[in-house]
Amino acid sequence: MKVIGVEIGGTKLQVALAEADSLEPICSLREDIVPSNGAEGIRRQLEALIHSLQAEHMADAIGIGFGGPLDAKTGIVTTSHQVEGWDQFPLAHWCRDRFGLPTTIRNDCDAAALAEATIGAGQGCQSSFYVTVGSGIGGGYVVDGQLMGGSRPAFAEIGHLRPGIGYKETDETVEAESSGFGIAQRLKDWLKNLDEEDQDDEYQSLLDACDGDFTSLTTREIVEAAQAGSNMCRTVLADAVETLGWAIAQVITLMAPEVIVVGGGVAMMPEELFLIPLKQHVDSFVFPPLAKSYEIVPAALGESVVVQGALLLAKQSLEK
């Protein structure tokens, strides 16, 4: 038996076909997404890719990791924050109609969580919590090889915790403080509001790094400036990591996972700026009886993680 795994993101579309028993990929295809073509454009791309696989191979099920909120029970996409046209789209039904195959969908973070728990950094643990820290922050929880929360409208959304009772608005979240977007936005706001007498050599150095346009500052540039000695950048990064550490400590206190796997682009910054202080902050905030009962480890599967999770979703659907 063979399965198809799909990643639908905001910038890329990946499709892989594999043997169901080993999940050994037989072939993989990738295309860039053109956001201006909307969801309909992505569906046209997806249809062409999967039909090309079906022309060469008999497949038995499809799994999809989708880059946005959705209802896993009904297979309906809630929305996409990157590409227009996905609102309330019945993606699982559409795939069954177009390809004649049973289709399971979860959001991309859930798919990644399943992959890391099963064949990645969480392999061998009964319970694994996955956190992706990129332009946003998401979470996924796997117990005994099964994703939790599939029957709920949302689950394990660590990025949408509010870090304290003073955070009243729905957008005042861990994601707003600790994601790549949040880190960059906080520094931009700080620089924008600096008084003229405080615009020193460090300010000028950051201005030069972005060719005079603070609005274009990226998290990568902030990390590089922090490594070069920028106190402002180090402060912004340190605050972001502390907030994320607080959030992970709440997850451990409530759900007691054996391992927390941390992935995403932001998590790839140097250990001394991210992973080492993150572990220290988790230790300081976690419920003391759970101290030393968990590990925090980097993700292992890289760019293929969502597709690998989608293949696992398809495999599990055949086993039910």
Secondary structure, DSSP 8 states (H G I E B T S, - for coil): -EEEEEEE-SSEEEEEEEETTT--EEEEEEEE--GGGHHHHHHHHHHHHHHHHHTT----EEEEEESS-EETTTTEE---SSSTT-TTB-HHHHHHHHH-S-EEEEEHHHHHHHHHHHHSTTTT-SEEEEEEESSSEEEEEEETTEES-TTSSS---GGG--SSTT--STT-SHHHHHSHHHHHHHHHHHHHT--GGG--HHHHHHHHHTTT-GGG--HHHHHHHHHTT-HHHHHHHHHHHHHHHHHHHHHHHHH--SEEEEESSGGGS-TTTTHHHHHHHHHHHS-GGGTTS-EEEE-SSGGGHHHHHHHHHHHHHHH-
